[in-house]
Amino acid sequence: MTEHQAPALPAVRPEVVAEVVAALSPRLQKRLDGAAAKLAGRPLNSDGDDWTIEVDEDVRLTLHAPGGVVRTAAGIVCGCLLAPACLHRAAAATAMPLDTGAMAESAAESAAGSVSGPEAQPAPEPAGVAVTPLSADERAAAERLHHCASAVLAAGVGGAGAVLQAELLRAAHQARLSGLHRPAAGAVAVVTRLRAARSGEPDHRLAELAAALRDLLALVTALCVPATADHALGELRGTARQTYEDVGGLRLYGLFAEPVLTATHAGVLTWAVDATGRLSTVAEITPHTDPATAAPQSLAAANRAVRLGDTMLSHRELTRAGLSVQGATRSAGGRLGAGAKVHAVRAAGASWTAEPAARLWAEPVAGQVARALAWAELPYDSRPAGGDLLFLDVTLLGAGWPEDAAAPQVRADCDGLPLALLPAHDHPDLAHRANLALLAGHPGLRLRVIGRLDRSSRARLRLLAVGTATDEPSATLALAADRAGRVSLGLERLQRADLPPASLVSDPGPAPAEAPAFDPPAFEAPVHLLTRRVEQAVTGGRRALALTTPDAAAQDRRRLAAAGLATAALLLAGLRATATDQQRDVFGRVLADDHRAFTDAWLAAACYGEELAAALCTAAWSRPDTG
């Protein structure tokens, strides 16, 4: 069994992992990964706030975790003779999932595309405070984060074991104490995704790990540049807690809700729009200790009361109703506060075809895509709620892209623009896939949809909710009156009775094979030649790129240059050159270095790939008649 595969273990604060691993001798650190893997298979019992692990007949580990979280190193107690500097304590800390308090919940909600949640409102920070220049402590913390992140990148997933992870967590703790909250959160996100990669967790995505490393390195690189303007330092530093502003009276109209599932948290996120057209969110997200129960926990959360005032309205009910809120507070990211002064009562909802919801669909498609791409570039805690959501009117055209028939997709037309609709989440216990499969069998169906932009060289949308179209009632959903003309696809299942008879649905147009607009483009830029090397470095480290044969590398560069991607060709050449440029001693052994040149080359290639991907996505969503 690999590391981090004991789902019933409590969570642990990142700084605790760093402290306990640092107490080990170098000899014991070399054995840490193996010890953590063995510990994950040992008997585990829990009693209130205490967990016990039977290491062997003579040794027992006790984990004191109030609220399911080990918060101090003293909370890990071992009965062996070498304690407290023993391998057992460090192995337990390594095997436990990371907890970051409010940041963990924000990360869970970020998986749903939003920074929001129902926790108690923190006190707002004073407005108009001048941004101070970077201090010596902050600069040292940023340099250390850069050094540790570079070491992780150079080692790759296979080589970045518990010791390197602990080094990065220790650097993150130093950064947080210095006031660099955004880089610290980024470092913890890297470790969390790195653990998922090493343990083979189902929700691991290599692209997400590469993006987390890229964001962290870009942050600390900007902080380490002396010329960084003082006005940019506030965004680079980030904040410890979300700040809220008083918005007084607020009239909210529910839109939809989506389940939230991550490796450590599960729940539901509900979206509402106010009278001005601004989106807000309220959530019910809590930690889970077993992935097998996470999806049921998420579905059950939809039936709990919304935590706003004393309203008894559930999240599921709010998707079709409204709220009248007095004393409302809201963060910059759209998160609604739940302070003691907030009062809320149930009110009437609004149809998606009526104001204020209708104005969300009135925005031109190109403008929505540009807004969603720009949203991803904003600092994590400054992203407005729903910035990555698209609101479209579509006509279904049948199942899957011809060249990708295995994927659960539905082809659709959006006012002349061909696009693919994909499930927002692949978990089998959620309703996304089943709903999409049912919709795929009804070409010609007209729908009003809400989805999350899937950045790709094709126009793709991760479908979250569907509703009745504004025209031709016979060719749209036939929902019961109590469903208010909408369905949250992750929480509710469509039935065949909800769809009109095939005889009433109009002809969607040419068959898939006869529709040239849906054929694969005659030419696609070979961007993958660069991005696969970027991701290969994350997986196999610096050594993996150094082993690339010169002929293969030269061929990739020629293909990129021939496609007009001369910059990509140069970046690829620089990436391989820095990977192989390592000094050796007289015995031929590679000498250790700080990997800075390699990291800079990798970061440049990763950032270029990110910008190019955004440009290709913009082009994919351009209508054929506008280019």
NUZA-98783 format. One line per field, with one value per residue (C-alpha): residue number from 1; residue in one letter; x negated, y, z. Coordinates in steps of 0.001 Angstrom, whole numbers, padded with zeros to 6 digits. Last residue first. Layout:
<rs>
i = [NUM, ...]
aa = [A, ...]
X = [X, ...]
Y = [Y, ...]
Z = [Z, ...]
</rs>
This chain:
<rs>
i = [627, 626, 625, 624, 623, 622, 621, 620, 619, 618, 617, 616, 615, 614, 613, 612, 611, 610, 609, 608, 607, 606, 605, 604, 603, 602, 601, 600, 599, 598, 597, 596, 595, 594, 593, 592, 591, 590, 589, 588, 587, 586, 585, 584, 583, 582, 581, 580, 579, 578, 577, 576, 575, 574, 573, 572, 571, 570, 569, 568, 567, 566, 565, 564, 563, 562, 561, 560, 559, 558, 557, 556, 555, 554, 553, 552, 551, 550, 549, 548, 547, 546, 545, 544, 543, 542, 541, 540, 539, 538, 537, 536, 535, 534, 533, 532, 531, 530, 529, 528, 527, 526, 525, 524, 523, 522, 521, 520, 519, 518, 517, 516, 515, 514, 513, 512, 511, 510, 509, 508, 507, 506, 505, 504, 503, 502, 501, 500, 499, 498, 497, 496, 495, 494, 493, 492, 491, 490, 489, 488, 487, 486, 485, 484, 483, 482, 481, 480, 479, 478, 477, 476, 475, 474, 473, 472, 471, 470, 469, 468, 467, 466, 465, 464, 463, 462, 461, 460, 459, 458, 457, 456, 455, 454, 453, 452, 451, 450, 449, 448, 447, 446, 445, 444, 443, 442, 441, 440, 439, 438, 437, 436, 435, 434, 433, 432, 431, 430, 429, 428, 427, 426, 425, 424, 423, 422, 421, 420, 419, 418, 417, 416, 415, 414, 413, 412, 411, 410, 409, 408, 407, 406, 405, 404, 403, 402, 401, 400, 399, 398, 397, 396, 395, 394, 393, 392, 391, 390, 389, 388, 387, 386, 385, 384, 383, 382, 381, 380, 379, 378, 377, 376, 375, 374, 373, 372, 371, 370, 369, 368, 367, 366, 365, 364, 363, 362, 361, 360, 359, 358, 357, 356, 355, 354, 353, 352, 351, 350, 349, 348, 347, 346, 345, 344, 343, 342, 341, 340, 339, 338, 337, 336, 335, 334, 333, 332, 331, 330, 329, 328, 327, 326, 325, 324, 323, 322, 321, 320, 319, 318, 317, 316, 315, 314, 313, 312, 311, 310, 309, 308, 307, 306, 305, 304, 303, 302, 301, 300, 299, 298, 297, 296, 295, 294, 293, 292, 291, 290, 289, 288, 287, 286, 285, 284, 283, 282, 281, 280, 279, 278, 277, 276, 275, 274, 273, 272, 271, 270, 269, 268, 267, 266, 265, 264, 263, 262, 261, 260, 259, 258, 257, 256, 255, 254, 253, 252, 251, 250, 249, 248, 247, 246, 245, 244, 243, 242, 241, 240, 239, 238, 237, 236, 235, 234, 233, 232, 231, 230, 229, 228, 227, 226, 225, 224, 223, 222, 221, 220, 219, 218, 217, 216, 215, 214, 213, 212, 211, 210, 209, 208, 207, 206, 205, 204, 203, 202, 201, 200, 199, 198, 197, 196, 195, 194, 193, 192, 191, 190, 189, 188, 187, 186, 185, 184, 183, 182, 181, 180, 179, 178, 177, 176, 175, 174, 173, 172, 171, 170, 169, 168, 167, 166, 165, 164, 163, 162, 161, 160, 159, 158, 157, 156, 155, 154, 153, 152, 151, 150, 149, 148, 147, 146, 145, 144, 143, 142, 141, 140, 139, 138, 137, 136, 135, 134, 133, 132, 131, 130, 129, 128, 127, 126, 125, 124, 123, 122, 121, 120, 119, 118, 117, 116, 115, 114, 113, 112, 111, 110, 109, 108, 107, 106, 105, 104, 103, 102, 101, 100, 99, 98, 97, 96, 95, 94, 93, 92, 91, 90, 89, 88, 87, 86, 85, 84, 83, 82, 81, 80, 79, 78, 77, 76, 75, 74, 73, 72, 71, 70, 69, 68, 67, 66, 65, 64, 63, 62, 61, 60, 59, 58, 57, 56, 55, 54, 53, 52, 51, 50, 49, 48, 47, 46, 45, 44, 43, 42, 41, 40, 39, 38, 37, 36, 35, 34, 33, 32, 31, 30, 29, 28, 27, 26, 25, 24, 23, 22, 21, 20, 19, 18, 17, 16, 15, 14, 13, 12, 11, 10, 9, 8, 7, 6, 5, 4, 3, 2, 1]
aa = [G, T, D, P, R, S, W, A, A, T, C, L, A, A, A, L, E, E, G, Y, C, A, A, A, L, W, A, D, T, F, A, R, H, D, D, A, L, V, R, G, F, V, D, R, Q, Q, D, T, A, T, A, R, L, G, A, L, L, L, A, A, T, A, L, G, A, A, A, L, R, R, R, D, Q, A, A, A, D, P, T, T, L, A, L, A, R, R, G, G, T, V, A, Q, E, V, R, R, T, L, L, H, V, P, A, E, F, A, P, P, D, F, A, P, A, E, A, P, A, P, G, P, D, S, V, L, S, A, P, P, L, D, A, R, Q, L, R, E, L, G, L, S, V, R, G, A, R, D, A, A, L, A, L, T, A, S, P, E, D, T, A, T, G, V, A, L, L, R, L, R, A, R, S, S, R, D, L, R, G, I, V, R, L, R, L, G, P, H, G, A, L, L, A, L, N, A, R, H, A, L, D, P, H, D, H, A, P, L, L, A, L, P, L, G, D, C, D, A, R, V, Q, P, A, A, A, D, E, P, W, G, A, G, L, L, T, V, D, L, F, L, L, D, G, G, A, P, R, S, D, Y, P, L, E, A, W, A, L, A, R, A, V, Q, G, A, V, P, E, A, W, L, R, A, A, P, E, A, T, W, S, A, G, A, A, R, V, A, H, V, K, A, G, A, G, L, R, G, G, A, S, R, T, A, G, Q, V, S, L, G, A, R, T, L, E, R, H, S, L, M, T, D, G, L, R, V, A, R, N, A, A, A, L, S, Q, P, A, A, T, A, P, D, T, H, P, T, I, E, A, V, T, S, L, R, G, T, A, D, V, A, W, T, L, V, G, A, H, T, A, T, L, V, P, E, A, F, L, G, Y, L, R, L, G, G, V, D, E, Y, T, Q, R, A, T, G, R, L, E, G, L, A, H, D, A, T, A, P, V, C, L, A, T, V, L, A, L, L, D, R, L, A, A, A, L, E, A, L, R, H, D, P, E, G, S, R, A, A, R, L, R, T, V, V, A, V, A, G, A, A, P, R, H, L, G, S, L, R, A, Q, H, A, A, R, L, L, E, A, Q, L, V, A, G, A, G, G, V, G, A, A, L, V, A, S, A, C, H, H, L, R, E, A, A, A, R, E, D, A, S, L, P, T, V, A, V, G, A, P, E, P, A, P, Q, A, E, P, G, S, V, S, G, A, A, S, E, A, A, S, E, A, M, A, G, T, D, L, P, M, A, T, A, A, A, A, R, H, L, C, A, P, A, L, L, C, G, C, V, I, G, A, A, T, R, V, V, G, G, P, A, H, L, T, L, R, V, D, E, D, V, E, I, T, W, D, D, G, D, S, N, L, P, R, G, A, L, K, A, A, A, G, D, L, R, K, Q, L, R, P, S, L, A, A, V, V, E, A, V, V, E, P, R, V, A, P, L, A, P, A, Q, H, E, T, M]
X = [013488, 016719, 018866, 017470, 018402, 015501, 015538, 012614, 010573, 010933, 009884, 006826, 005828, 006301, 004199, 001468, 001370, 001082, -001529, -003608, -003311, -004463, -007385, -008599, -008161, -010154, -013023, -013073, -012984, -015861, -017987, -017147, -017832, -019660, -022612, -023763, -026701, -026009, -028515, -031049, -033895, -035739, -032575, -029666, -027975, -024387, -023202, -020852, -017642, -018770, -019189, -015881, -013907, -015812, -015041, -011374, -011263, -012828, -010337, -007433, -008650, -008817, -005220, -004535, -003532, -006920, -008649, -006674, -007380, -011088, -011290, -009649, -012079, -015050, -013900, -013416, -016874, -018551, -017111, -015090, -016968, -017514, -013761, -013181, -016109, -014554, -011515, -009562, -005979, -006348, -008988, -006704, -003987, -006135, -007316, -003673, -002873, -005524, -004702, -001051, -000911, -000886, 001390, 004415, 005044, 008030, 010239, 012171, 015662, 018465, 019048, 018944, 022273, 022785, 021171, 023200, 026542, 027777, 030310, 031840, 035270, 037927, 038888, 042588, 042286, 039467, 041865, 040902, 038437, 039286, 041208, 037930, 036655, 033934, 032022, 031327, 028175, 025436, 027763, 029449, 032760, 034813, 038329, 039712, 039490, 042872, 044606, 043521, 040906, 041562, 038136, 037961, 039310, 043043, 042437, 041299, 039340, 037869, 036006, 036623, 033764, 030456, 027836, 024133, 022766, 019011, 018799, 016515, 015611, 012504, 008903, 009644, 010560, 013673, 015976, 018370, 021998, 025482, 028052, 031226, 032366, 033811, 034118, 033358, 031419, 032939, 030804, 027861, 030114, 030438, 026674, 026119, 028451, 026740, 023297, 024151, 026246, 023592, 022739, 020571, 018204, 017325, 018107, 019236, 020418, 019558, 021434, 019655, 019858, 020780, 021439, 024341, 026575, 025338, 025398, 024938, 023035, 023519, 020556, 019917, 016472, 016102, 017227, 014188, 013508, 017208, 017834, 020374, 024138, 026833, 027527, 028898, 030027, 028446, 029186, 026162, 025112, 021369, 019756, 016095, 016811, 019493, 018475, 015909, 012248, 010322, 009260, 007513, 005776, 007201, 005966, 008818, 011364, 009823, 010679, 014249, 014722, 013433, 015798, 018768, 017926, 017730, 021101, 022847, 024461, 028252, 028132, 027171, 029780, 032510, 031777, 032912, 035336, 037384, 036396, 034506, 037716, 037718, 038065, 040529, 039307, 038098, 036797, 033298, 031704, 027962, 026850, 025384, 023054, 023628, 021660, 022450, 019494, 019469, 015690, 015357, 017027, 020665, 022566, 026344, 027992, 031400, 031885, 034965, 034484, 035694, 037066, 036167, 032516, 033349, 035359, 032324, 030229, 032877, 035055, 035346, 034421, 033042, 030331, 028415, 027075, 029202, 031068, 029884, 031321, 028415, 026007, 027421, 026170, 022639, 022599, 023801, 020861, 018296, 019287, 016886, 014211, 013968, 012894, 015072, 014686, 017679, 019238, 022668, 022447, 023800, 022982, 023635, 023999, 024525, 027467, 028456, 031539, 029480, 028493, 028214, 025884, 025799, 022682, 023090, 020985, 017840, 014313, 010984, 010178, 012625, 016334, 018723, 022298, 023901, 026842, 028992, 030417, 031951, 033184, 031755, 033045, 030391, 030801, 027600, 024470, 021975, 018531, 016652, 013005, 011775, 009072, 005288, 004880, 002836, -000832, -000934, 002232, 000889, -002534, -001180, -000895, -004507, -005777, -008012, -011477, -013268, -012039, -011710, -007965, -007381, -009340, -007378, -004068, -005161, -006605, -003360, -001159, -003295, -003390, 000404, 000855, -001388, 000586, 003855, 002614, 001569, 005098, 005617, 009285, 008982, 006116, 002930, 001049, -001829, 000468, 002814, -000186, -001465, 001962, 001971, -001683, -001056, 002044, -000001, -002525, 000197, 001694, -001710, -002127, 001231, 000609, -002749, -002458, -005794, -004104, -002441, -005777, -007429, -004559, -004876, -008628, -007890, -005307, -007868, -010413, -007759, -006967, -010658, -010870, -007639, -008589, -009195, -011127, -008270, -006275, -009220, -012570, -013391, -009906, -010029, -013492, -012260, -009312, -011750, -014050, -011173, -009566, -012922, -013278, -009756, -010469, -013715, -011897, -009208, -011776, -013713, -010519, -008601, -007435, -004361, -000907, 000961, 004168, 007182, 009816, 009382, 009739, 013202, 013895, 014348, 017841, 018665, 018490, 021012, 018768, 017353, 014485, 016037, 015271, 016639, 013112, 012707, 015338, 013045, 010120, 012153, 012966, 009306, 008355, 010806, 008835, 005717, 005957, 003590, 004521, 002741, 000084, -002819, -001889, -001581, -004966, -006547, -005174, -006285, -009803, -010733, -011948, -009299, -009747, -012699, -011508, -008141, -004807, -004035, -002055, -000839, 001162, -002047, -002921, 000053, 003366, 004367, 007763, 010981, 012811, 010315, 007591, 005434, 003594, 002297, -000276, -000724, -003881, -004392, -002292, -002768, -001812, 001674, 003017, 005201, 007470, 008649, 011287, 014184, 012919, 011289, 009676, 007123, 005537, 002355, 002428, 001512, -001435, -003211, -003047, -004171, -007165, -008214, -008103, -009996, -012983, -015377, -014207, -015326, -018976, -018801, -017579, -013946, -012830, -012217, -009508, -007574, -007802, -006888, -003921, -002683, -003013, -000657, 002156, 003308, 006456, 007887, 007235, 010228, 009045, 005787, 004232, 001817, -001306, -001306, 000000]
Y = [033721, 035754, 033512, 030379, 031552, 032107, 029679, 027655, 030823, 031825, 028320, 028533, 031847, 030449, 027398, 029661, 031637, 028481, 026947, 030105, 029945, 026301, 026934, 029932, 027994, 025038, 027287, 029095, 025777, 024363, 027461, 027418, 023709, 024600, 022362, 018890, 017410, 014477, 011668, 011085, 010116, 013409, 015308, 016097, 019340, 019332, 020860, 018082, 019584, 023110, 022129, 020238, 023232, 025677, 023661, 023454, 027190, 027851, 025573, 027188, 030594, 029405, 028189, 028729, 025121, 024429, 025741, 023348, 020400, 021250, 021517, 018119, 016552, 018067, 016615, 013174, 013298, 014510, 011562, 012455, 011212, 014744, 015285, 012353, 013395, 016775, 015202, 012158, 013304, 017079, 017027, 014933, 017557, 020275, 017842, 016997, 020700, 021408, 018734, 019053, 022462, 020752, 023437, 021730, 021585, 020308, 020921, 017866, 017711, 019373, 022259, 019782, 018219, 015112, 012643, 014066, 013811, 017047, 019203, 018995, 017980, 019270, 017446, 016609, 013123, 012296, 012666, 015509, 014880, 014995, 011702, 010040, 010985, 013497, 012804, 015450, 016375, 016688, 017822, 020662, 020702, 023694, 024719, 025532, 021901, 022185, 022682, 019294, 019384, 018901, 019933, 021625, 021003, 021326, 024587, 026240, 029224, 030267, 027061, 024969, 024433, 022664, 022628, 021857, 020943, 021103, 023013, 022353, 024436, 022715, 023866, 023381, 025279, 023624, 026532, 025650, 025125, 026609, 025605, 026812, 023894, 023018, 019324, 018592, 015461, 013506, 010445, 012484, 013961, 010575, 009999, 013474, 012756, 009448, 011090, 013981, 012104, 011547, 008089, 007317, 010260, 011817, 015448, 018357, 015956, 017128, 019205, 019572, 022681, 023785, 027539, 028439, 029891, 027421, 023971, 020829, 017575, 015517, 013898, 010788, 010030, 006809, 008459, 010736, 011110, 011459, 013950, 012508, 011916, 013891, 017376, 019218, 022810, 025391, 028556, 029489, 030747, 030217, 029968, 030827, 034135, 032470, 034067, 036811, 035767, 037872, 035125, 033056, 035960, 036578, 034672, 032149, 034968, 036293, 033011, 033112, 036770, 036134, 033145, 035202, 038060, 035687, 034191, 037557, 038453, 038009, 034634, 036218, 038935, 036288, 035676, 039159, 039067, 036292, 033385, 031590, 031768, 033643, 032608, 033862, 034612, 032702, 034729, 035851, 037699, 038375, 040061, 036866, 036404, 034010, 035728, 035187, 034269, 036300, 036327, 039895, 038713, 039307, 040567, 040752, 042756, 041799, 038938, 038163, 034730, 033023, 029728, 027148, 026463, 027433, 024248, 022031, 024123, 023757, 026634, 026669, 030341, 031502, 033778, 032320, 028803, 027100, 024172, 020681, 018702, 019441, 018185, 014680, 014589, 015560, 013032, 010341, 011282, 011286, 007946, 005760, 008462, 007928, 010549, 013445, 017141, 019488, 021660, 023299, 026261, 029691, 031497, 034875, 035985, 039610, 040343, 043594, 042052, 039275, 035936, 032662, 029667, 026735, 024726, 021252, 019029, 016958, 017518, 015633, 014161, 016525, 016401, 019347, 018748, 021493, 023803, 025868, 029368, 030735, 034347, 036670, 040006, 041667, 044307, 045668, 045034, 045032, 044053, 040867, 039884, 036381, 035232, 035039, 037433, 037338, 038288, 038506, 040587, 043066, 043072, 044430, 048028, 047854, 047270, 044246, 045545, 043468, 040200, 037606, 038162, 037605, 034349, 033330, 033701, 032164, 029172, 028614, 029033, 026670, 024033, 024160, 024052, 020978, 019259, 020162, 018882, 015598, 015031, 012998, 012453, 008657, 008597, 006982, 007305, 009295, 011553, 012258, 013068, 015494, 017117, 017812, 018884, 021368, 022757, 023264, 025289, 027428, 028197, 029410, 031484, 033216, 033753, 035492, 037205, 036106, 033444, 032117, 032003, 030105, 027604, 027199, 026596, 023874, 022402, 022372, 020633, 018162, 017287, 016765, 014368, 012537, 011664, 013835, 011294, 009605, 012791, 014657, 015247, 018463, 019827, 019044, 020630, 023725, 023960, 023811, 026517, 028778, 028422, 029268, 032357, 033486, 033052, 035014, 037809, 037898, 038036, 040832, 042842, 043341, 046927, 048057, 048332, 051294, 050521, 052074, 049851, 048226, 044446, 042975, 040817, 037208, 035884, 032467, 029660, 029030, 028736, 030452, 030558, 029149, 026811, 023598, 022414, 025894, 024942, 022239, 024642, 027178, 024457, 023564, 027209, 027539, 024946, 023757, 020015, 017546, 013890, 011567, 009142, 011567, 012472, 008766, 008014, 010890, 009547, 005982, 006957, 008163, 011506, 011501, 008643, 006273, 003804, 003187, 004304, 006956, 010159, 012431, 015329, 016833, 017787, 020136, 020465, 016872, 017375, 015336, 017907, 017409, 015094, 013367, 010623, 007696, 005302, 001857, -000238, -003644, -006012, -003959, -000516, -000689, 002733, 004650, 007626, 010075, 012818, 010500, 006941, 005829, 002582, 001771, -001566, -001231, -000878, 002800, 002154, 000080, 002863, 005464, 003289, 002892, 006624, 007374, 005054, 007683, 010080, 007557, 007817, 011611, 011788, 012628, 015834, 017545, 014972, 015931, 019669, 019622, 017320, 019543, 022615, 021029, 020517, 016932, 015132, 012116, 008616, 006797, 007293, 005369, 005497, 008398, 006529, 003444, 000000]
Z = [-037398, -037244, -039452, -037826, -034328, -031988, -029053, -030393, -030946, -027298, -026251, -028497, -026888, -023376, -024232, -025600, -022367, -020268, -022543, -022253, -018471, -018417, -020778, -018746, -015503, -016858, -017974, -014625, -012751, -014807, -014201, -010486, -009927, -006652, -007447, -006447, -008307, -010629, -010160, -012931, -010609, -011140, -010097, -012381, -013419, -014590, -017857, -019009, -017637, -018521, -022168, -022251, -021043, -023246, -026365, -025408, -024818, -028215, -029985, -028132, -029261, -032867, -032833, -036538, -037168, -038793, -035658, -033461, -035723, -035869, -032073, -031632, -034097, -032293, -028974, -030508, -032108, -028903, -026940, -023857, -020784, -019479, -019515, -017156, -014946, -014199, -012622, -013704, -013225, -013057, -015811, -017985, -017464, -019034, -021694, -022514, -022690, -025339, -027910, -026873, -028535, -031927, -033456, -034980, -038697, -040689, -037672, -036505, -038063, -036142, -038542, -041407, -040364, -042485, -040064, -037187, -039045, -040557, -038719, -035255, -036644, -034253, -031078, -030882, -032356, -029924, -027000, -024649, -021805, -018101, -018400, -019340, -015914, -015060, -011893, -009275, -007356, -009991, -012784, -010920, -012814, -013916, -015001, -011564, -010382, -008634, -012004, -013322, -016069, -019778, -021060, -024480, -027952, -027163, -025305, -028569, -027263, -023915, -023242, -020157, -017757, -017393, -014649, -014175, -017616, -018095, -021390, -024343, -027393, -028715, -028197, -024514, -021377, -020008, -019161, -016355, -017194, -016974, -019594, -021326, -023429, -026819, -027650, -031299, -030511, -027602, -026864, -025570, -022873, -021174, -021237, -019795, -016913, -016137, -016208, -013892, -011314, -008672, -007360, -010409, -009748, -013115, -012269, -014454, -017151, -020674, -023256, -026591, -028746, -032247, -032622, -034917, -032221, -029623, -031189, -029146, -029071, -025931, -024263, -022216, -023705, -025669, -028937, -029090, -032825, -033686, -030835, -028465, -028586, -030363, -031705, -028668, -029187, -026906, -024947, -022842, -019419, -018878, -015453, -014781, -013052, -010982, -007701, -008150, -008000, -005506, -003061, -005735, -007420, -010895, -013954, -013883, -014018, -017248, -018990, -017671, -018673, -022185, -022500, -021305, -023671, -026624, -025681, -025603, -022229, -022332, -020575, -017243, -017880, -017588, -013884, -012828, -014513, -016095, -018353, -015581, -013570, -010311, -006681, -004101, -000613, 002427, 005341, 006272, 009187, 009505, 012730, 014204, 011262, 008370, 005629, 001958, -000255, -003458, -003967, -002702, 000488, 001372, 004391, 004732, 007490, 006113, 003681, 001570, 000130, -003034, -004294, -006942, -006089, -002494, -002047, -002657, -000291, 002400, 003617, 007407, 007660, 010993, 009641, 006745, 007119, 004454, 005945, 005103, 002192, -000164, 002495, 002053, -001527, -000466, 002360, -000061, -002343, 000480, 002000, 000000, 000168, 003954, 006497, 005393, 006131, 005888, 003180, 003374, 001057, 000223, -002974, -004578, -008185, -009235, -011552, -009830, -008203, -006638, -008128, -006228, -006290, -003905, -003086, -001606, 000581, 000711, 001987, 002219, -001206, -002868, -003651, -004036, -005193, -007257, -006639, -008964, -009516, -006315, -006313, -003656, -002387, -000231, 002445, 003926, 001843, 004691, 003480, 004175, 004368, 003698, 006030, 006043, 003136, -000052, -000289, -004076, -004200, -001654, -003316, -006583, -005300, -004092, -007606, -008141, -009101, -006469, -008031, -005249, -004878, -008590, -008451, -005347, -007156, -010468, -008619, -006717, -009792, -011871, -009152, -008774, -012558, -012850, -010090, -011806, -015174, -013565, -012292, -009121, -008255, -008342, -005811, -007100, -003813, -005287, -007309, -004398, -002212, -004819, -005039, -001287, -001344, -004161, -002425, 000748, -001268, -002824, 000568, 001738, -001440, -000745, 002962, 002737, 006152, 007598, 009748, 006590, 004756, 007594, 007568, 003792, 004126, 006684, 004308, 001471, 003664, 004804, 001199, 000479, 003436, 002645, -000906, -003949, -006037, -007900, -008345, -009823, -008137, -010024, -009426, -005710, -005405, -007230, -004816, -001896, -003269, -004289, -000871, 000721, -001428, -000532, 003180, 002867, 001015, 003683, 006470, 004721, 004349, 001108, 000770, 002717, 001149, 002613, 004521, 002786, 004327, 007721, 007570, 007928, 010995, 010084, 009274, 010624, 008081, 005333, 002284, -000757, -003164, -006299, -009180, -007740, -006929, -005505, -002933, -001603, -001691, 000273, 002788, 003113, 003518, 006378, 008332, 006529, 006983, 005365, 005100, 007552, 006294, 006701, 010272, 011124, 009567, 011494, 014784, 014008, 012933, 016386, 017709, 020488, 021022, 020618, 023291, 021619, 023086, 020496, 020975, 018163, 019645, 021027, 017440, 017475, 015630, 014922, 013237, 013536, 015636, 018424, 017094, 019713, 017852, 019903, 018479, 020009, 020193, 021794, 019671, 016526, 015159, 016704, 015738, 018184, 017430, 020080, 019810, 020586, 020515, 017289, 016249, 013562, 012715, 010578, 006794, 006600, 008917, 006291, 003688, 006236, 007205, 003576, 002962, 006196, 005784, 004432, 007130, 009760, 008720, 008418, 012047, 012576, 014324, 010976, 010189, 013348, 012778, 009071, 009635, 012460, 010230, 007697, 010249, 010460, 009334, 011121, 009744, 008260, 004669, 005166, 001701, 002215, 001220, -000893, 000000]
</rs>
